[in-house]
Amino acid sequence: METGSPDNTQTTGDEPVWTGLPPRLLTMRRLLLVVWLGLLALALGLLLGLLAGPAWSAFALLPLALMAWGWVLLGRNWASWRYAERADDLLISRGVLWQEETVVPYGRMQLVEVTSGPVERHFRLASVQLHTAAAATDATIPGLDPAEAERLRDRLTELGEARSAGL
C-alpha cells in the first residue's frame, strides 16, 4: 500500500521507494502553456478582429479553452512521473492513460547525462538522461533539482561501472 506525497512516495514491504518530480517542473510547464497559448489567443483575436470583423475575434477563446484543458493534463502528467533506485536497476514510471514503466539495469548503462536548458535553469531544474547499449531503452527523468540530478548521475555512474566490471 502506498503512502506519502507525489514528491517522495514511500511503500511498505519489498516494494521500491518511489520519488516524484519537484513541483517547480509543473510550475514551469504551466507557465509555458499560459505564455504560448495566451500569445496565440491575443494574436488570433487581433488578427481576426482587424481582418474579419469584431465578431470573428471570439474564435480567440479557443486557445483559452485549450489552455484550461492543458492545465489539467499537465497536472495529471506531472503526478504520474516517479522513479525508484533498487539494488540492481533503476525504475522509471510515467503515464496517465498509457502507463509505462522502464527498468534500466545498472550494468547496461553506458552514459548518464545531466542537462539543463535556459528555462530549466531559471526554474532551478535539470534532467537526467540514461544511455544504454540498446537505443530503445534510453530513459530520461525530467525536472529534477540540480543537486539531486548530480547525485543521481554520480550514483548511477558508480553503480554502472561496478556492475559492468563483472561482464
C-alpha positions, 0 to 999 in steps of 0.5 A: 500500500502506498503512502506519502506525497507525489514528491517522495512516495514511500511503500511498505514491504519489498516494494521500491521507494518511489520519488516524484518530480519537484513541483517547480517542473509543473510550475514551469510547464504551466507557465509555458502553456499560459505564455504560448497559448495566451500569445496565440489567443491575443494574436488570433483575436487581433488578427481576426478582429482587424481582418474579419470583423469584431465578431470573428475575434471570439474564435480567440477563446479557443486557445483559452479553452485549450489552455484550461484543458492543458492545465489539467493534463499537465497536472495529471502528467506531472503526478504520474512521473516517479522513479525508484533506485533498487539494488540492481536497476533503476525504475522509471514510471510515467503515464496517465492513460498509457502507463509505462514503466522502464527498468534500466539495469545498472550494468547496461548503462553506458552514459548518464547525462545531466542537462539543463536548458535556459528555462530549466535553469531559471526554474532551478531544474535539470534532467537526467538522461540514461544511455544504454547499449540498446537505443530503445531503452534510453530513459530520461527523468525530467525536472529534477533539482540540480543537486539531486540530478548530480547525485543521481548521475554520480550514483548511477555512474558508480553503480554502472561501472561496478556492475559492468566490471563483472561482464 
